[in-house]
Amino acid sequence: MEKKLYRSRTDKKVCGVCAGLAKYMGMDVSVMRLITVLLILFAGGGLLAYLICALVIPEEPDNYIEG
């Protein structure tokens, strides 16, 4: 089955982008959130990238089961 990228409905702090990306990449969500905060603070474009992802990545369907 092919993996799909979704924003998380259940494990979200702001929009669910970090949880969705972490699930897609198979990594811990805390590490993804730390990377995101560091990008926002030090890279400058991190906030813009997060906002674009929040708009572009679809939210998990109600009946979505991770497989």
Secondary structure, DSSP 8 states (H G I E B T S, - for coil): ------B-SSS-SSSSHHHHHHHHHT--HHHHHHHHHHIIIIISSHHHHHHHHHHHS-B--TT----
